[in-house]
């Protein structure tokens, strides 16, 4: 029974939008043919809240340029509270840097699509992201 209490546990306790914004610098974008060039940036950060809880924030920043001018800038900070108990230290980085952002991404993708559409632009569907590979690349660049 005592061994069961020390088993690793991971649970998602809350998902929420920490911050979101849409900036449309000029209305003339709506009078031009829509041929956007997209620049999409993703990042994540984790913060320890207490002994068992971490807040993970996935930031998605999308800049759309059309005809050489910025059409819109959308930014979403999708957050989650994760309970992690008895997780080996060597696994913690991968969980916070890859697993948790992977859980949050579908929610962030929905918020980005929603605010872009509400800004009167065509729906924007972000392609899936391999957060495991991105995490490994981050580790390799750090060494």
TATAKA-V885975 format. One record per residue. N is the residue number from 0. RES is the residue in one letter. PHI is phi in whole degrees, -180 to 180 (* if undefined). OMEGA is omega in whole degrees, -180 to 180 (none if undefined). Layout:
{{N:RES:PHI:OMEGA} {N:RES:PHI:OMEGA}}
//
This chain:
{{0:X:*:-180} {1:X:-64:179} {2:X:-66:179} {3:X:-65:180} {4:X:-71:-179} {5:X:-100:178} {6:X:-68:176} {7:X:-62:178} {8:X:-134:177} {9:X:-136:179} {10:X:-143:173} {11:X:-88:-177} {12:X:-102:-179} {13:X:-162:172} {14:X:-125:-180} {15:X:-155:174} {16:X:-86:-179} {17:X:-80:-180} {18:X:-162:174} {19:X:-153:178} {20:X:-154:174} {21:X:-136:178} {22:X:-118:175} {23:X:-118:-173} {24:X:-63:-178} {25:X:-150:-178} {26:X:-72:-179} {27:X:-63:177} {28:X:-60:-178} {29:X:-79:-180} {30:X:-102:-177} {31:X:-111:174} {32:X:-63:-175} {33:X:-92:177} {34:X:-133:-171} {35:X:-75:168} {36:X:-111:-175} {37:X:-103:173} {38:X:-120:-175} {39:X:-116:179} {40:X:-125:178} {41:X:-123:172} {42:X:-152:177} {43:X:-141:179} {44:X:-146:178} {45:X:-125:180} {46:X:-132:178} {47:X:-77:-179} {48:X:-93:175} {49:X:-158:-176} {50:X:-60:-174} {51:X:-118:-173} {52:X:-125:176} {53:X:-128:169} {54:X:-100:176} {55:X:-114:-180} {56:X:-120:174} {57:X:-101:179} {58:X:-105:177} {59:X:-119:180} {60:X:-122:-180} {61:X:-123:174} {62:X:-115:179} {63:X:-110:175} {64:X:-108:-180} {65:X:-137:-180} {66:X:63:177} {67:X:82:180} {68:X:-122:179} {69:X:-71:178} {70:X:-85:177} {71:X:-158:171} {72:X:-128:178} {73:X:-114:178} {74:X:-136:-180} {75:X:-130:173} {76:X:-113:-179} {77:X:-93:-175} {78:X:-119:175} {79:X:-147:173} {80:X:-104:-179} {81:X:-116:175} {82:X:-96:179} {83:X:-127:179} {84:X:-125:175} {85:X:57:177} {86:X:-87:177} {87:X:-58:-177} {88:X:-53:-177} {89:X:-71:178} {90:X:-99:-174} {91:X:-60:-179} {92:X:-60:-180} {93:X:-67:180} {94:X:-66:-178} {95:X:-75:-176} {96:X:-94:-178} {97:X:-130:-176} {98:X:-63:-177} {99:X:-63:176} {100:X:-60:178} {101:X:-64:177} {102:X:-67:-175} {103:X:-78:-172} {104:X:-57:180} {105:X:-58:179} {106:X:-70:179} {107:X:-64:180} {108:X:-61:179} {109:X:-66:-179} {110:X:-66:178} {111:X:-59:180} {112:X:-59:-178} {113:X:-65:-176} {114:X:-71:178} {115:X:-67:178} {116:X:-64:178} {117:X:-65:176} {118:X:-82:177} {119:X:78:176} {120:X:-105:176} {121:X:-60:-180} {122:X:-55:180} {123:X:-118:178} {124:X:-108:179} {125:X:-75:179} {126:X:-70:177} {127:X:-58:-178} {128:X:-124:175} {129:X:-92:-177} {130:X:-70:176} {131:X:-64:179} {132:X:-66:179} {133:X:-62:178} {134:X:-64:179} {135:X:-62:178} {136:X:-63:178} {137:X:-62:179} {138:X:-62:-180} {139:X:-65:179} {140:X:-70:-180} {141:X:-75:-179} {142:X:-97:none}}
//
